[in-house]
Amino acid sequence: MADKITKLQRWLDLVAFLAARRFPIPMEDIWAGVPGYAEGLEGGGKDPESVRRMFNRDKDELAALGIPIETVTFHVQQGSEDSHGYRLASKNFHLPYLNLVRRAEEAGQEPAPRPTSSAAWFTVDEDEAGAALEGLHEVAALPGFPLRREARSAFRKLAFDLDPDVLHPPPVVYAEDPETAATAEILRELSRATLARKSATFRYRSMGRDDEGVRTVRPYGLLFQHGRWYLVAWAEDRGDVRMFRVGRMSELVVNARKAGTPDFDVPADFELQAYAGRKAWELGAGPDDPVQALVRFRFPRSLWAERNGHGILVDEDEDGSQLRSIAVHSPDPFLRWILSLEGDARVEGPPEVKAQFQAMVAAVARRYERTEGDPRG
């Protein structure tokens, strides 16, 4: 179902319809040519009198904005009855004056004096003006945009009287991520191997411990999540599908034998989407099996954990708290997530993960504790 035409759209259509014609237009022709009126007659169930009142209201409101529409009496031929049509009063037609008052007021200056004419004023907020100019600049730069010339003209007209600071927002500087720069070539080769279905070998630094090993995989697909690229592949040494963080790879070699001939077939039931949307601690597994962390969620946070599928229920106490088992591939983001729950969850196992969590809590406490004689709160 089409969206309902707004009053502003109806006004724009009416002005555009009349501006494109040199001679007065009968009311019935305007109703047929302007969608806002035609929609009311055809699909809106309105009678002609209701549409007439709408048209008259639009004329009055447009006149108040400085866009008068005048009624003209004319004869189609000699001796015929009087006919009435409508046209823009071109000699008086103008757009409202733009008044960017906020910048003048903030600078402690008096706003520019208004002309003594009865022309309408349209107050433009500084942010709105900047957004409008930015949008016009963008669409005017599109080669295939049908109103490109009109957009450039509108940009010049809107920018004429506005503060230069609005026209030139401060530049945005983007810093390239070091990992992205370092893995660009590896990512390019992995993409080629994935498309050609060629196996690949690389050195991989495990997330769980600081050691490296050589991995041979069948690349199934690439995912971009949490600002990092991950390879989903069949790991030959594990006999299963694993996720590898591209930033932890080095010395990548794609099998060059039998070029043009795939080394493997992607299983028919494999879906890359099934690996998307995982939490940060579920990514980058590499060859390591996940750790099953045991987390105690207090009530009612336990209801939230259950509703959002955080882990598997192991035990539930009478007070509503739950012990849940969560598969963790990367402990650090997992423990930071638990810490963000503000005491509503705590790690109870295994011992090494519990010890890491307690160490993280102690480190945060030391960082924020008030030292004696320190004037800062």
Backbone hydrogen bonds in HBPLUS format (Angstrom, degrees):
<---DONOR---> <-ACCEPTOR-->    atom                        ^
c    i                          cat <-CA-CA->   ^        H-A-AA   ^      H-
h    n   atom  resd res      DA  || num        DHA   H-A  angle D-A-AA Bond
n    s   type  num  typ     dist DA aas  dist angle  dist       angle   num
A0010-ARG N   A0006-THR O   2.97 MM   4  6.25 154.5  2.04 146.4 154.0     1
A0011-TRP N   A0007-LYS O   2.84 MM   4  6.15 155.3  1.90 153.7 160.4     2
A0012-LEU N   A0008-LEU O   2.99 MM   4  6.26 165.9  2.01 152.1 155.3     3
A0013-ASP N   A0009-GLN O   2.89 MM   4  6.11 159.1  1.94 149.0 154.9     4
A0014-LEU N   A0010-ARG O   2.91 MM   4  6.08 155.5  1.97 146.3 153.1     5
A0015-VAL N   A0011-TRP O   2.90 MM   4  6.17 169.0  1.91 160.7 162.6     6
A0016-ALA N   A0012-LEU O   2.91 MM   4  6.02 163.8  1.94 148.1 153.3     7
A0017-PHE N   A0013-ASP O   2.85 MM   4  5.94 153.6  1.92 143.5 151.2     8
A0018-LEU N   A0014-LEU O   3.04 MM   4  6.29 162.6  2.07 152.9 156.2     9
A0019-ALA N   A0015-VAL O   2.82 MM   4  5.89 156.4  1.88 150.0 157.7    10
A0020-ALA N   A0016-ALA O   3.20 MM   4  6.21 137.1  2.39 139.5 147.4    11
A0021-ARG N   A0018-LEU O   3.13 MM   3  5.42 165.6  2.15 112.8 116.1    12
A0025-ILE N   A0086-TYR O   3.00 MM  61  5.13 163.8  2.03 129.9 132.9    13
A0086-TYR N   A0025-ILE O   2.88 MM  61  5.13 145.8  2.00 120.0 127.3    14
A0029-ASP N   A0026-PRO O   3.10 MM   3  5.42 123.5  2.43 103.6 117.1    15
A0030-ILE N   A0026-PRO O   3.12 MM   4  6.51 150.0  2.21 149.5 158.6    16
A0030-ILE N   A0027-MET O   3.07 MM   3  5.09 118.3  2.46  95.1 110.7    17
A0031-TRP N   A0027-MET O   2.93 MM   4  6.26 160.6  1.96 156.1 161.2    18
A0032-ALA N   A0028-GLU O   3.06 MM   4  6.28 149.6  2.16 139.9 147.8    19
A0033-GLY N   A0029-ASP O   2.94 MM   4  6.07 139.8  2.11 139.2 149.9    20
A0033-GLY N   A0030-ILE O   3.14 MM   3  5.07 123.5  2.47  93.0 107.5    21
A0034-VAL N   A0030-ILE O   2.92 MM   4  5.91 139.8  2.08 155.7 161.8    22
A0037-TYR N   A0034-VAL O   3.06 MM   3  5.78 138.1  2.24 122.8 132.0    23
A0038-ALA N   A0034-VAL O   3.07 MM   4  6.24 171.9  2.08 156.7 159.3    24
A0039-GLU N   A0035-PRO O   2.76 MM   4  5.66 159.1  1.80 151.0 155.4    25
A0041-LEU N   A0037-TYR O   3.18 MM   4  6.54 150.1  2.27 148.5 156.2    26
A0042-GLU N   A0038-ALA O   2.87 MM   4  5.97 162.7  1.90 154.8 159.9    27
A0043-GLY N   A0039-GLU O   2.91 MM   4  5.35 138.6  2.08 130.4 142.6    28
A0044-GLY N   A0039-GLU O   2.81 MM   5  5.93 132.3  2.03 153.0 158.0    29
A0046-LYS N   A0040-GLY O   2.90 MM   6  5.30 159.9  1.94 164.1 158.5    30
A0050-SER N   A0047-ASP O   3.00 MM   3  5.47 126.3  2.29 112.8 125.5    31
A0051-VAL N   A0047-ASP O   3.24 MM   4  6.63 157.0  2.29 152.4 159.2    32
A0052-ARG N   A0048-PRO O   2.86 MM   4  6.04 148.1  1.96 144.3 153.8    33
A0053-ARG N   A0049-GLU O   3.01 MM   4  6.30 157.1  2.07 145.5 150.4    34
A0054-MET N   A0050-SER O   3.03 MM   4  6.29 156.2  2.08 144.7 151.4    35
A0055-PHE N   A0051-VAL O   2.90 MM   4  6.13 158.3  1.94 149.0 154.5    36
A0056-ASN N   A0052-ARG O   2.93 MM   4  6.23 159.6  1.97 152.5 157.7    37
A0057-ARG N   A0053-ARG O   2.92 MM   4  6.15 155.8  1.98 149.0 155.6    38
A0058-ASP N   A0054-MET O   2.95 MM   4  6.20 158.8  1.99 148.9 154.9    39
A0059-LYS N   A0055-PHE O   3.00 MM   4  6.30 154.4  2.07 147.4 154.0    40
A0060-ASP N   A0056-ASN O   3.08 MM   4  6.36 161.6  2.11 147.8 151.9    41
A0061-GLU N   A0057-ARG O   2.95 MM   4  6.19 164.7  1.97 157.1 161.0    42
A0062-LEU N   A0058-ASP O   2.89 MM   4  5.97 157.8  1.94 150.9 157.0    43
A0063-ALA N   A0059-LYS O   2.93 MM   4  6.07 153.2  2.00 145.9 153.4    44
A0064-ALA N   A0060-ASP O   3.10 MM   4  6.38 147.7  2.20 141.4 149.6    45
A0065-LEU N   A0062-LEU O   3.04 MM   3  5.04 134.3  2.25  95.6 108.7    46
A0067-ILE N   A0062-LEU O   2.83 MM   5  5.12 158.3  1.88 143.2 141.1    47
A0066-GLY N   A0063-ALA O   2.99 MM   3  5.06 160.1  2.03 105.8 110.7    48
A0089-ALA N   A0068-PRO O   3.19 MM  21  5.83 175.7  2.19 144.5 144.9    49
A0070-GLU N   A0087-ARG O   2.92 MM  17  5.70 144.3  2.05 175.4 172.7    50
A0087-ARG N   A0070-GLU O   3.18 MM  17  5.70 153.3  2.25 152.2 160.2    51
A0072-VAL N   A0085-GLY O   2.82 MM  13  5.23 167.8  1.83 148.4 151.2    52
A0085-GLY N   A0072-VAL O   2.84 MM  13  5.23 158.0  1.89 151.6 159.1    53
A0074-PHE N   A0083-SER O   2.83 MM   9  5.31 162.4  1.86 150.1 156.0    54
A0083-SER N   A0074-PHE O   2.85 MM   9  5.31 154.6  1.91 162.4 169.9    55
A0080-SER N   A0077-GLN O   3.10 MM   3  5.63 162.2  2.13 135.9 136.4    56
A0090-SER N   A0088-LEU O   2.76 MM   2  5.30 123.4  2.08 113.2  95.7    57
A0092-ASN N   A0089-ALA O   2.91 MM   3  5.69 151.3  1.99 124.6 132.7    58
A0093-PHE N   A0089-ALA O   2.91 MM   4  5.74 115.2  2.34 140.7 154.8    59
A0097-TYR N   A0120-ALA O   3.10 MM  23  6.50 157.0  2.16 156.8 150.1    60
A0122-PHE N   A0097-TYR O   2.76 MM  25  5.90 157.5  1.81 178.1 173.1    61
A0099-ASN N   A0122-PHE O   3.08 MM  23  6.10 150.9  2.17 147.5 145.6    62
A0124-VAL N   A0099-ASN O   3.14 MM  25  5.88 156.3  2.20 123.1 130.2    63
A0105-GLU N   A0101-VAL O   3.06 MM   4  6.25 162.8  2.09 158.2 163.2    64
A0106-GLU N   A0102-ARG O   2.91 MM   4  6.09 160.5  1.94 153.4 158.5    65
A0107-ALA N   A0103-ARG O   3.04 MM   4  6.16 145.0  2.16 142.1 151.1    66
A0109-GLN N   A0104-ALA O   2.84 MM   5  5.07 153.7  1.91 168.2 159.7    67
A0108-GLY N   A0105-GLU O   3.07 MM   3  5.13 158.6  2.12 104.0 109.9    68
A0129-ALA N   A0125-ASP O   2.89 MM   4  6.17 161.8  1.92 161.4 166.1    69
A0130-GLY N   A0126-GLU O   3.07 MM   4  6.30 162.1  2.10 147.1 151.8    70
A0131-ALA N   A0127-ASP O   2.93 MM   4  6.14 157.7  1.98 147.7 153.8    71
A0132-ALA N   A0128-GLU O   2.88 MM   4  6.08 158.8  1.93 151.1 156.9    72
A0133-LEU N   A0129-ALA O   2.95 MM   4  6.15 163.3  1.97 152.1 156.4    73
A0134-GLU N   A0130-GLY O   2.94 MM   4  6.08 156.9  1.99 145.5 152.2    74
A0135-GLY N   A0131-ALA O   2.91 MM   4  6.10 159.2  1.96 147.6 153.1    75
A0136-LEU N   A0132-ALA O   2.94 MM   4  6.17 161.9  1.97 151.1 155.8    76
A0137-HIS N   A0133-LEU O   2.92 MM   4  6.06 154.8  1.98 146.1 153.3    77
A0138-GLU N   A0134-GLU O   3.00 MM   4  6.24 151.6  2.08 145.2 152.5    78
A0139-VAL N   A0135-GLY O   3.04 MM   4  6.32 172.2  2.04 158.3 158.6    79
A0140-ALA N   A0136-LEU O   2.96 MM   4  5.92 150.6  2.05 142.7 151.2    80
A0141-ALA N   A0138-GLU O   3.13 MM   3  5.36 144.3  2.27 101.7 112.0    81
A0142-LEU N   A0139-VAL O   3.20 MM   3  5.30 161.3  2.24 104.2 110.0    82
A0145-PHE N   A0142-LEU O   3.27 MM   3  5.42 165.5  2.29 110.1 114.5    83
A0148-ARG N   A0145-PHE O   3.23 MM   3  5.32 142.2  2.38 122.8 118.1    84
A0151-ALA N   A0147-LEU O   2.85 MM   4  6.08 150.8  1.94 151.5 160.3    85
A0152-ARG N   A0148-ARG O   3.05 MM   4  6.36 155.9  2.11 150.3 155.8    86
A0153-SER N   A0149-ARG O   3.05 MM   4  6.32 156.4  2.11 146.1 152.8    87
A0154-ALA N   A0150-GLU O   2.85 MM   4  6.08 158.0  1.90 148.2 154.2    88
A0155-PHE N   A0151-ALA O   2.91 MM   4  6.11 151.7  1.99 145.2 152.9    89
A0156-ARG N   A0152-ARG O   3.11 MM   4  6.38 160.9  2.15 147.7 151.5    90
A0157-LYS N   A0153-SER O   3.06 MM   4  6.31 160.8  2.10 150.3 155.6    91
A0158-LEU N   A0154-ALA O   2.90 MM   4  5.98 163.8  1.93 150.5 155.2    92
A0159-ALA N   A0155-PHE O   2.93 MM   4  5.93 150.8  2.02 145.7 153.9    93
A0162-LEU N   A0159-ALA O   3.40 MM   3  5.32 156.0  2.46 100.9 107.8    94
A0166-VAL N   A0163-ASP O   2.96 MM   3  5.55 141.2  2.12 116.1 125.9    95
A0167-LEU N   A0164-PRO O   3.02 MM   3  5.06 122.9  2.36  95.4 110.2    96
A0168-HIS N   A0164-PRO O   3.16 MM   4  6.42 137.9  2.34 148.4 158.8    97
A0180-THR N   A0177-ASP O   3.08 MM   3  5.24 116.9  2.50 100.5 115.7    98
A0181-ALA N   A0177-ASP O   3.09 MM   4  6.43 161.8  2.13 159.6 163.9    99
A0182-ALA N   A0178-PRO O   2.96 MM   4  6.14 156.9  2.02 149.0 155.7   100
A0183-THR N   A0179-GLU O   3.02 MM   4  6.08 140.8  2.18 145.1 153.6   101
A0187-LEU N   A0183-THR O   2.81 MM   4  5.90 162.6  1.84 158.8 163.5   102
A0188-ARG N   A0184-ALA O   3.04 MM   4  6.25 151.1  2.12 142.4 150.2   103
A0189-GLU N   A0185-GLU O   3.05 MM   4  6.33 158.2  2.10 148.3 153.2   104
A0190-LEU N   A0186-ILE O   2.85 MM   4  6.08 155.6  1.91 150.7 158.2   105
A0191-SER N   A0187-LEU O   2.93 MM   4  6.09 154.6  1.99 145.9 152.5   106
A0192-ARG N   A0188-ARG O   3.09 MM   4  6.37 154.6  2.16 142.3 148.9   107
A0193-ALA N   A0189-GLU O   2.90 MM   4  6.17 157.5  1.95 148.2 154.4   108
A0194-THR N   A0190-LEU O   2.84 MM   4  6.00 154.1  1.91 148.7 155.7   109
A0195-LEU N   A0191-SER O   3.04 MM   4  6.24 164.8  2.07 150.7 153.8   110
A0196-ALA N   A0192-ARG O   3.00 MM   4  6.12 155.9  2.06 146.3 153.4   111
A0197-ARG N   A0193-ALA O   2.81 MM   4  5.58 113.2  2.26 134.1 149.0   112
A0198-LYS N   A0193-ALA O   2.96 MM   5  4.92 160.5  2.00 137.9 144.2   113
A0197-ARG N   A0194-THR O   3.33 MM   3  5.00 146.5  2.45  91.3 100.8   114
A0263-ASP N   A0197-ARG O   2.76 MM  66  5.99 161.1  1.80 158.2 163.9   115
A0255-ASN N   A0199-SER O   3.00 MM  56  5.69 177.7  2.00 158.6 159.4   116
A0200-ALA N   A0217-VAL O   3.05 MM  17  5.55 159.4  2.10 149.6 155.6   117
A0217-VAL N   A0200-ALA O   2.89 MM  17  5.55 164.3  1.92 163.2 168.2   118
A0201-THR N   A0253-VAL O   2.89 MM  52  5.26 161.5  1.93 149.4 155.3   119
A0253-VAL N   A0201-THR O   2.77 MM  52  5.26 151.9  1.84 159.1 167.1   120
A0202-PHE N   A0215-ARG O   2.98 MM  13  5.53 152.5  2.06 150.8 159.7   121
A0215-ARG N   A0202-PHE O   2.82 MM  13  5.53 168.5  1.83 167.9 170.6   122
A0203-ARG N   A0250-SER O   2.85 MM  47  5.20 166.4  1.87 158.1 158.9   123
A0250-SER N   A0203-ARG O   3.00 MM  47  5.20 135.3  2.21 145.6 150.6   124
A0204-TYR N   A0213-GLY O   2.81 MM   9  5.52 158.1  1.86 156.7 163.6   125
A0213-GLY N   A0204-TYR O   3.08 MM   9  5.52 145.6  2.21 136.1 145.5   126
A0205-ARG N   A0248-ARG O   3.13 MM  43  5.42 159.6  2.18 145.8 152.0   127
A0206-SER N   A0211-ASP O   3.07 MM   5  6.03 152.9  2.14 170.4 178.0   128
A0211-ASP N   A0209-ARG O   2.91 MM   2  5.80 132.6  2.14 107.6  93.4   129
A0236-GLU N   A0216-THR O   3.03 MM  20  5.80 167.4  2.04 163.8 167.2   130
A0218-ARG N   A0234-TRP O   2.92 MM  16  4.99 144.2  2.05 133.4 144.8   131
A0234-TRP N   A0218-ARG O   3.06 MM  16  4.99 157.5  2.11 134.7 135.5   132
A0220-TYR N   A0232-VAL O   2.88 MM  12  5.66 153.6  1.95 146.4 153.8   133
A0221-GLY N   A0232-VAL O   3.15 MM  11  5.30 142.8  2.30 149.0 151.1   134
A0232-VAL N   A0221-GLY O   2.85 MM  11  5.30 175.9  1.85 161.0 162.2   135
A0223-LEU N   A0230-TYR O   2.82 MM   7  5.11 162.6  1.85 152.0 157.3   136
A0230-TYR N   A0223-LEU O   2.72 MM   7  5.11 154.3  1.78 154.5 160.7   137
A0225-GLN N   A0228-ARG O   2.83 MM   3  5.40 150.5  1.92 166.6 162.7   138
A0228-ARG N   A0225-GLN O   2.91 MM   3  5.40 155.7  1.97 115.8 123.5   139
A0246-VAL N   A0229-TRP O   3.03 MM  17  5.65 162.3  2.06 138.1 143.4   140
A0231-LEU N   A0244-PHE O   2.71 MM  13  5.03 162.7  1.74 152.7 156.8   141
A0244-PHE N   A0231-LEU O   2.79 MM  13  5.03 158.5  1.84 144.8 152.3   142
A0233-ALA N   A0242-ARG O   2.97 MM   9  5.63 167.5  1.99 165.7 169.0   143
A0242-ARG N   A0233-ALA O   2.79 MM   9  5.63 165.2  1.82 168.5 168.9   144
A0235-ALA N   A0240-ASP O   2.86 MM   5  5.74 164.8  1.88 162.6 159.2   145
A0238-ARG N   A0235-ALA O   3.19 MM   3  5.40 139.8  2.36 102.5 113.5   146
A0239-GLY N   A0235-ALA O   2.82 MM   4  5.80 136.6  2.01 153.5 165.9   147
A0286-GLY N   A0243-MET O   2.53 MM  43  5.38 167.9  1.55 164.2 160.8   148
A0248-ARG N   A0245-ARG O   3.01 MM   3  5.64 164.0  2.03 118.8 124.1   149
A0249-MET N   A0246-VAL O   3.05 MM   3  5.38 163.8  2.08 118.9 120.1   150
A0261-THR N   A0258-LYS O   2.95 MM   3  5.57 154.6  2.02 141.8 143.5   151
A0270-PHE N   A0267-PRO O   3.11 MM   3  5.37 166.9  2.13 112.9 116.1   152
A0274-ALA N   A0271-GLU O   3.10 MM   3  5.58 148.2  2.20 109.2 117.7   153
A0275-TYR N   A0272-LEU O   2.99 MM   3  5.67 160.3  2.02 119.2 125.0   154
A0276-ALA N   A0273-GLN O   3.06 MM   3  5.07 154.9  2.13 102.5 110.5   155
A0282-GLU N   A0279-LYS O   2.91 MM   3  5.26 155.2  1.97 111.2 119.5   156
A0283-LEU N   A0280-ALA O   3.39 MM   3  5.53 166.7  2.41 105.6 109.3   157
A0329-HIS N   A0281-TRP O   2.73 MM  48  5.46 161.1  1.77 166.3 171.4   158
A0330-SER N   A0281-TRP O   3.14 MM  49  4.51 146.0  2.26 121.3 125.1   159
A0288-ASP N   A0285-ALA O   3.26 MM   3  5.89 141.2  2.42 141.9 138.4   160
A0291-VAL N   A0328-VAL O   2.80 MM  37  5.05 162.2  1.83 151.8 146.3   161
A0328-VAL N   A0291-VAL O   2.76 MM  37  5.05 155.5  1.82 145.6 154.2   162
A0293-ALA N   A0326-ILE O   2.86 MM  33  5.19 148.8  1.95 160.1 149.8   163
A0326-ILE N   A0293-ALA O   2.83 MM  33  5.19 162.5  1.86 151.0 156.8   164
A0294-LEU N   A0349-GLY O   2.74 MM  55  4.92 167.7  1.76 131.5 135.3   165
A0348-GLU N   A0294-LEU O   2.76 MM  54  5.42 173.7  1.76 157.4 159.5   166
A0295-VAL N   A0324-ARG O   2.88 MM  29  5.35 170.2  1.89 157.9 160.4   167
A0324-ARG N   A0295-VAL O   2.84 MM  29  5.35 167.4  1.86 153.5 155.0   168
A0296-ARG N   A0346-ARG O   2.86 MM  50  5.38 163.8  1.88 163.5 163.8   169
A0346-ARG N   A0296-ARG O   3.06 MM  50  5.38 146.2  2.18 136.4 146.8   170
A0297-PHE N   A0322-GLN O   2.78 MM  25  5.28 162.9  1.81 162.2 164.0   171
A0322-GLN N   A0297-PHE O   2.95 MM  25  5.28 153.6  2.02 146.4 153.6   172
A0298-ARG N   A0344-ASP O   2.87 MM  46  5.23 167.5  1.88 148.5 152.8   173
A0301-ARG N   A0298-ARG O   2.81 MM   3  5.49 104.1  2.39 124.7 140.3   174
A0302-SER N   A0298-ARG O   2.78 MM   4  5.59 130.4  2.03 131.9 142.5   175
A0303-LEU N   A0300-PRO O   2.91 MM   3  5.39 133.6  2.13 110.4 121.8   176
A0305-ALA N   A0301-ARG O   2.92 MM   4  6.27 156.9  1.97 152.9 159.0   177
A0306-GLU N   A0302-SER O   2.96 MM   4  6.16 157.4  2.01 146.4 152.3   178
A0307-ARG N   A0303-LEU O   2.88 MM   4  6.02 160.8  1.91 147.5 153.3   179
A0308-ASN N   A0304-TRP O   3.00 MM   4  6.12 149.1  2.10 146.5 153.9   180
A0310-HIS N   A0305-ALA O   2.92 MM   5  5.14 167.6  1.94 156.9 156.4   181
A0309-GLY N   A0306-GLU O   3.23 MM   3  5.19 162.8  2.26 102.3 107.0   182
A0312-ILE N   A0325-SER O   2.82 MM  13  5.11 150.8  1.90 136.8 144.1   183
A0325-SER N   A0312-ILE O   2.80 MM  13  5.11 160.6  1.84 147.0 149.1   184
A0314-VAL N   A0323-LEU O   2.75 MM   9  5.42 160.5  1.78 163.0 161.6   185
A0315-ASP N   A0323-LEU O   3.21 MM   8  5.07 154.5  2.27 135.9 138.9   186
A0323-LEU N   A0315-ASP O   2.78 MM   8  5.07 170.2  1.79 150.5 153.0   187
A0317-ASP N   A0321-SER O   2.94 MM   4  5.46 159.3  1.99 152.7 159.5   188
A0320-GLY N   A0317-ASP O   3.08 MM   3  5.49 162.6  2.11 113.7 117.4   189
A0335-LEU N   A0331-PRO O   2.81 MM   4  5.99 163.4  1.84 165.8 168.7   190
A0336-ARG N   A0332-ASP O   3.08 MM   4  6.29 156.5  2.13 151.6 158.3   191
A0337-TRP N   A0333-PRO O   3.01 MM   4  6.14 143.7  2.14 136.8 146.1   192
A0338-ILE N   A0334-PHE O   3.00 MM   4  6.39 156.4  2.06 149.8 155.8   193
A0339-LEU N   A0335-LEU O   2.93 MM   4  6.13 155.8  1.99 144.6 151.4   194
A0340-SER N   A0336-ARG O   3.06 MM   4  6.26 139.6  2.23 136.4 146.3   195
A0340-SER N   A0337-TRP O   3.11 MM   3  5.11 124.4  2.44  94.1 108.2   196
A0341-LEU N   A0338-ILE O   3.11 MM   3  5.46 156.8  2.17 108.1 115.3   197
A0342-GLU N   A0339-LEU O   3.30 MM   3  6.00 155.8  2.36 119.7 120.9   198
A0344-ASP N   A0341-LEU O   3.17 MM   3  5.57 163.6  2.19 116.3 121.1   199
A0353-VAL N   A0350-PRO O   3.09 MM   3  5.54 122.7  2.44 112.0 125.6   200
A0354-LYS N   A0350-PRO O   2.95 MM   4  6.12 163.4  1.97 161.7 167.1   201
A0355-ALA N   A0351-PRO O   2.85 MM   4  6.02 154.8  1.91 149.4 155.9   202
A0356-GLN N   A0352-GLU O   3.10 MM   4  6.29 152.2  2.18 135.7 142.9   203
A0357-PHE N   A0353-VAL O   2.96 MM   4  6.23 153.9  2.03 147.1 154.0   204
A0358-GLN N   A0354-LYS O   2.98 MM   4  6.25 160.2  2.02 150.4 155.2   205
A0359-ALA N   A0355-ALA O   2.96 MM   4  6.14 152.1  2.04 146.2 154.0   206
A0360-MET N   A0356-GLN O   2.98 MM   4  6.21 149.7  2.08 143.3 151.4   207
A0361-VAL N   A0357-PHE O   2.95 MM   4  6.25 159.6  1.99 152.6 157.7   208
A0362-ALA N   A0358-GLN O   3.00 MM   4  6.18 158.9  2.05 144.0 149.6   209
A0363-ALA N   A0359-ALA O   2.96 MM   4  6.14 152.6  2.03 143.0 150.6   210
A0364-VAL N   A0360-MET O   3.02 MM   4  6.27 157.2  2.07 150.9 156.1   211
A0365-ALA N   A0361-VAL O   2.97 MM   4  6.19 157.8  2.02 147.7 154.2   212
A0366-ARG N   A0362-ALA O   2.94 MM   4  6.16 156.4  2.00 148.0 153.9   213
A0367-ARG N   A0363-ALA O   3.11 MM   4  6.26 148.1  2.22 139.5 148.0   214
A0368-TYR N   A0364-VAL O   3.16 MM   4  6.40 147.3  2.27 147.8 155.1   215
A0369-GLU N   A0365-ALA O   2.91 MM   4  5.76 122.1  2.25 145.6 158.1   216
A0374-ASP N   A0371-THR O   3.09 MM   3  5.45 160.2  2.14 128.9 130.5   217
